[in-house]
Amino acid sequence: MKQLFFIIPCLLISLFASAQGSIIVTEDVPVTQIMGQFISLNRASETTPGWRVQIMGSTDRSAIESTKKKFLARFPNYVAVWRYDAPYYKLRVGAFKTKLEAERLLNIIKSKYPGAYPAKDNEIKYTEFLY
């Protein structure tokens, strides 16, 4: 009797497994065109949004460049970039996809740069991301 309860489910499973069919997907021409445009735009873009850690903001460019040199001497494995958003120069370090990854760097450098904080950056080059 126990064997019968084992054999019947096995037969049913094999019956359903052998009844597999094929699925044909058709899409409209406008959908294909839009997907093509989406792919070409993404390939043309050299930057992507992400996160950095801002360690300094100042109106003095020489102070930003000096701090950048000191940071790179202490942490040579991280990228450091500054940008000018009138009237301030902002020194940001690292390149991360998520805020959590940026906060890990923040915990490492917080003792040297107590005013540092995670900052959203929409123009990170793909080559700058740290893995």
N, C-alpha and C positions, 0 to 999 in steps of 0.2 A: 504494500500500500504506500509506504514512504517513497518507494522508487517511482511510483506512478505520479505522485505530487512533484517529483523532481523532473520527470521526463516531459510532462505536459507544458510547464513554463519554458523549458528549453526548446521544444518544438515551436511554440508560439513566437519566441524571440527570433529563431532562425527564419520563420515564415515572414515576419515583418522586416527583417534585415535584408532578405532577398528581394523585397518589393520596392527597392529604392528607385526613384525616378530621376530625371534630369530637370533642372530648372533653367529656363531661358529668361534672361533679363533684357528688356528693351527700354531704351530711354529716348526721350524726345530730342530733337535736334537742338532746340534752345538750351536744354540742360547740358548737352555735350559742349556747346559753344561757351557757355558760362564757366564750366569746369576748365576748359582750355585757357580762358582768360585768367582765371584764378591761378592756375599753375604757372603761366608765363609771368604774372606779376610777382609771385613769390620767388621765382628764380632770378628776377631782375633786382630784387631788394638785397642790399648788402648789410643791412642792419636789422635788428629785432629789439623788441622791448625786453627789459630785464631789470636787475637791481645792482646797485653799487653801494659802497659805504662812503658817505661824504665825511671827510676828516677836517676840512677847513673851508671857510668862506671869508674873502677879504677883498678890499678894493686895491690892495697892493699886489701887483703881479709878481714882483721879485720875492715877496714873502711866500707866495704860492709855489714858485719854482724852487725856492730853497727847501720848503717843507717836502716837496715832491722828491727831491734828491735824498733827503734824510730818510724818508719812508722807504724808498727803493733800496737804500743801503741796509736798512733793518729787515725788510721783507722783499727780497729780490724775486720771489716766485709770483708776486702779484703785479698786475698792471695798474698804473696810476695815470690818470688823465685829468686835465683841467679844462674848463670851458668858461667862457665869458657870457654871463647873463647880466646885462647892464643894470646897475653899476658894479656888480660883484663878480669876482673870479671864484670858481668853486673847484676844489680839489677832491676828486672822487677816486676810490681805489676798488680793485676787484671787478669782476664781471660775472654775474650770477643769474640763473633763470628764475629762481624763487627768492622771496624775502627771507625764508628760513636759512638758505645758504649764505645770504649776506649777513645775517645775524650771527652766524658762526664766526665769520671773520671779525665782526664787531666785538665779540667776546675776546678774541685774541688780542686786538689792538686797543681795547678800551683803556688799559692802564697808561699807554703812551699818548693816546688822543681821547681825553675824557669827553670832549664835545661831539664825538663822532656819532652818526646815526645812519640807518639805512635810507637810501634815496632811490626812487624810481627813475630809470633812465630809458628813454625810448629809442636811443641811437647807439646801441652796443653792436659792434661788429662781431660777426660769427666767430672770427679767429681769436677774439679776446676771452671767450668763455673758458673757465677753468674746470677741468674735469678731475 
